[in-house]
Amino acid sequence: MAFPQEWMDELLSKNEITEVVSSYVTLKPKGRKLWACCPLHGEKTPSFSVSPDKQLFYCFGCHAGGTVIQFIMDMEHLTFIEAVKLLAERAHMELPEEKNDKELIRLRAYRERLYAANKAAARFYCEQLLGPAGQSGRDYAQKRGLVKDIILRFGIGYAPEGWDNLMKHLESQGFSEKELLDAGLLVKNPNSGRVYDAYRNRLIYPGCWTTASPSISTPATRPSTTSGRTCTACFCRRAPSSLTSSWSRGIWT
């Protein structure tokens, strides 16, 4: 079932995200956002944020994020259509006439695949920073004053050296090369045709993303980089190879 965009816009306007989220968890203002301990996973330090300006939520701990629809899907374990119907009832809106648009449904499903690829990549980068391959990243993070609590709270990761670490990992999980290219996680050399990871030897900071493919209609429902390219993160400067200090000096032990 596909919903008209005008109807969806009205649905979102009548389900202000802070009001909906507040019915599940107590939000406290800090800066331009509202914060709480994430209701989607157990935690003691608040890493769940809601942006009233953007009408988005994002958790730096479990990397869940999106619009109020995605929040209801995650909280109530509902499908997209079920979440929309629940919000429609909350706003006392009648459902539009059912319209089967196979192309729209296909594009929406593909867009969700790109989001899933980004989420899997974020997890991969976090695991790399915490593992043996992340030593140079941890050295650099330590020099920048990023202690373990900050790393874990904000889901900072590390893209290790190598041209296909992420590609092999995500392809083993069933993602296709085209999906990873469209998600901005891989890049293709226009001259040689070679495909490789978009990031190498960089710290990865979770941010907001939109789709890189102009053929896919994508509202701002996920965290995005300033470049507008689909990506699990924006990144810092390349970690200097000269940083070889041990990470074990009381930070991770």
N, C-alpha and C positions, 0 to 999 in steps of 0.2 A: 504494500500500500504506500503510495506517494502522496505527500501533502503539498498543497500550493504554497509557494514562498511567502505570499502575502499573509496567509493564515499562520504560517510558522513564525513570521515576524511579530504578529499580534500575540501569539502564544508566549513568546519569549518576553515581550514587553509587559505582559500581565503576570509573569512569574519571575519577579526580580530575584536575582540569585542570592543576595544576602538574606532575604526573607525566607526563601526556601531552605537554605543551608542552616539558618538559625533555628529552624524547627527540629534539627537533628543535633546540633552542637552549639555551644556558646562561643560567639566570635568576639574577639577583643581588638580594637583598633591599634595599629602601629604603623606610622607613616601613612602612605596612601592606600594601604591594604588592611584587611581584617584577618586575624590569625586565630588558630585553635589547634588543639591536638587532633590529628587526623582521625575522623570517624571510620575510615576505611581500613586502617591497620593500627595495631597497638603501638603507642609511643608515649613518652613522658614529657618530651620537649616539643612545643608547638612547631610544626613544619608545614602545616596546612594553611594555605592562604586563599583569600577571596579578593578579587579586584572589582569593586563596584563600577569603576569607570569602564572596564573592558567586559564586564559581566562574565568573567571567567574564574575558575578555581584551579589551583595547582598544589600538589603535595610534593615537597622536595624530598620526602622520605620514600614513598612508594611510586612516585612519578605519575600518579593519576592526575588527570586534568581535563578541562573542557568547559562546555557550557552547562547550564542548569540541567539540560536533558541528560548529558553524560553523568552528572552527579547523581541524578535519580536512578539511572541505569545501574551505576555502581553500588549505590546504597541499598536499593530494593531488589537487585539482581534481576532486572527486567530487560527485555529487548528494547530496541529503539522505539518501535511502535507502541509497546506497552507503556513506556515512560512518557511518550507524547500524550497518550490517552489519560494517564494519571494527572499530568499537568493541566490538561484540558478540563478535567473534572474540577481540579482545584480552582481554576480561573472561571468556572461556569461557562465554558465555551462549547458549542456544539461542534462535532466533528464534521469536516467537509465531506462531500460525496466522495466515495472511494474511487480512486483513479489508478489504474494499473499502468505504470510507465516503466517498462522493462529497462530502458536505457538509464533512467534516473536511478532505479534500484541498483543497476550494475555499477554506476559511477559511485554511488554512496558506499556500496560494499567494497569497491576498490580503494576508496579513500580511507576506509577503516583499516584496510590492510596496510596502508602507508603509515597510519598512526601506530599500528601494532608493531611495525618494523622499527619505528623510532623508539618505542618503549623498550623493545628487546635490545636495541643498540645501547640505550642508556644503562640498562642493567649490565650489559657486557663491559662497557667502559668503567663502571663502578667496580666490577669484579677485577678488572685489569689493574686498577690503581691499588687495590688492596692485596693483590697477588705478587708473585715473584717478578713478573714483567713490568710492574709499576714502580720499580726502585727509583729510576731517574725522575719520574713524575712526582714521587713522594719527596725526593730531595728538593725539587723546584718548589713544591707546595710549602715545604718547611721554610724555605728561604723567604717565601711570600707571607709567612705568618699564618698559614692555614693549618690549624691543629685538627686532630682527628674528629673532634665533635663537630666542627664546621664541615669537614669533608662528608661525614655521614648525614648530617642534618640537611645539607643542600644537595646531596646526591652527586657531588663532583666526581668525575671519572678521569680516565687516562686512555688515550689512543696510543698504543705502543708502536715501536718501530716495525716496519713491515708494510707490504703493499696490499695484502689480502687477508689480514687477520679477521676483521669484521665480516668481510664478504664470505669467507669460509664458514664462520660461525652462524651467520644468519641463513645462508643457503642450506646448512645442515638442519635448520629449523623449518625448512619448507618455503622460504621466501625466494622469489625468482630474481634474476639479475635485473629485469625490467622494473620490478617493484622497488628494488634498492636504488636504482638510478633515479626513478621518479620521486623517491623519498629524499633524495639528496645525500644519501649515505655513501654512495659510490659516485665516481666521476669517470667519464670516458674521454680519452685523448682523441681529439677530432682528426688528427693526422694518422696515428697508428691504429686507432680503434681499440687500444688497450683499455681495459676496465680495472679500476683499483679503488681502494679505500679513500674516502675524501680527507681523512685526517690521519696523521702519523706524528708520533712524539709530541702530543699536545695534551694539556689539561682540558677537560671537557666540562663546561658549565651548563646545566640544564637551563633552557630558556623557553621562548614561545616559538612555534613554527606554523607556517602555512605551507600548502603544497607548492612544489616547484613546477608542476605541470600545468601549463595554461589551458589544457583541454579539460581539466577537472575543476568544477565549480567548488570553491572551498571557502566557507565563511571562517572568520577568525575564531575558531573553536578550540584551538590548541595553542600551547606556548610557542612564539616565533622568533627567529633571529632577525637582526636588523637588516640582513641582506635579503630577506624575503624568501630565501631558499629553505626547503624542508630540511630540518636538521634537528637532531636531538639536543644540540647545544651550540652556543657560541664558544669561542676558544680564546685562550690567552696566547702570549708570545711562545714561540717554540722554546722548549726547555733547554737551556744551555748544556752542552755535552760536558762542560767543565765541572758541573755540579756532581760531585761524587761522595758527598758527606753521607754518613749513615743515617737512616731514618729511625733508628732504634733509641735515640737519645731521649727517652722518657715520654715520647708523644704517642707511639703506637703500642708500647708495652704495658 
